[in-house]
């Protein structure tokens, strides 16, 4: 059986659906950065994966994360470490975190009405504001 990446109880993804490419890291690092491919580009096509439910894919696209394209392709770059193995683990952890965010459903908001005290407070504040504005008007001689 192929290795799987466990996201949560209901979702796990086979590692053969995740493409990991080693590339040269950008930034400082001297000669080491020019010789060794330690950065990792992770690509996972959630739109085509049969392991990602449609509801999770819909929430994943709705997250607005820049790592997720509109067709469902997830691209994550990890280059924080000088070790390719650590960058690979970090990229997989980021993918799990992203998918966990997409698996959580938001509880629908139940609209409520303001209580009696809140309504009375609003009317009192409104009366005070009106009085202040009346006092700003012209002064009439009687």
N, C-alpha and C positions, 0 to 999 in steps of 0.2 A: 504494500500500500504506500502511496506517495505521502510525503510529509505535508502537513497542513499548518496553516497559520490560524490560531484560534483567536477570534475577535471577542465573542461572548458565547453564552450557552447556545444560542440559536444560529450563530453564524461562524463558519470556519471556511477558509479559502486554501485550496491546494497551492503549494509553493510553485508548481509548474505553470500556474497562470500568472505568476508575478515575474517580470523580467528585471534582472539586476545587471547593470552594466558598470564596469569599473572604468572611470575616466580620470584624467589628470585634474587635480584640484587647482582652483585659481587662487590668487592672493599670495601673501608672503610665505616663505618657507625655504628660500635659498635653492641650492642645487637639488635638494631632495624632491621638491615639488616638480622639477623638470624631468626627473627620472622615473618616478613611481606613480602608478595610477591608483590612488587611494580613495578618491571621491567615488560615490555610488550614485547612479541614476536609477531610480526605481520606477517602473512603469507597470500599472495594473489597469486593465480595461474592464471597469465595473459595468459598463454598458453592455458588454458582450458576455460577461461571466454568468453562467447559469447558477452560480452559488449565491449571488446577491439578489435578494427578493426585489420586486418592482417598487414596493413601498420604500425600502431602504435607499434604492437608487434615486427615487424622486426626492427624498429628503437630502441626499448627498448633493444633488444638483442645486437644491434650494439653499444650501449652506452659504453659497457665495464665496467659497474658498478659491483662491487663485491657483491652487494646485490641481483643481478639478476642472476639466474642460467640459463644454456643453454636451459632448458625445459620450461622456462618462469616463474618459481616460484620466487616470490619476498619475501625475508626474511629481516625484519627490526627489530632491537632490540633497545628499548628505555629505558634507566635507569638513565637519567639525574636528575630526580626529586625524592623526597621522596614520592610523591603522585602518586598513580596508575592512577588517572584520568588525571593528567597532562602528564604522560608518554604515556597514550593512545592517547591523543590529539596530542602530539609531533610525535608519530609514524604515525598517520593518515596524519599529515601535510607533513611528509617526503615522504609518498607514493604519495600524490598529487603532490609534487614538482618533484618527479621522473617521474611520468606519464606526467606531463606538459612538461618536457624536451623531452619526446619521441613523443609528439604530434606536436612539431614544425618541420616543414620541412625546410631544408636548401635550399636557393636559389642557383641554379647551377651557377658555375663560368663561365663567358664568357671570353675566352682568348683574350687578346688585344696585339697589336704590339707596340713596342717602337716608340716614335715620332722621328722626324728628329733631334731635338736638342740632344736627348738622344743618338742616334746613333753616331752623330758627337762627343759628349763628350767621348763616349766609344773609338772611333778611336784615339782621341787626347791622352787619358790616355794610350792607348796601345802603341802609338808612344813614349811617354815619358818613359814608362817602358823599351821599346826596346833600347832607347838611353842610359839609365842608365846601362843596361846589356852590351851594346857595350863598354862603358867606363871601365867596369870591366875587359876587355880582356887584352891581351898582348900589350905592348907598342912597336910600330915598329919604327925603325929609318929610316928616309927617306933621 
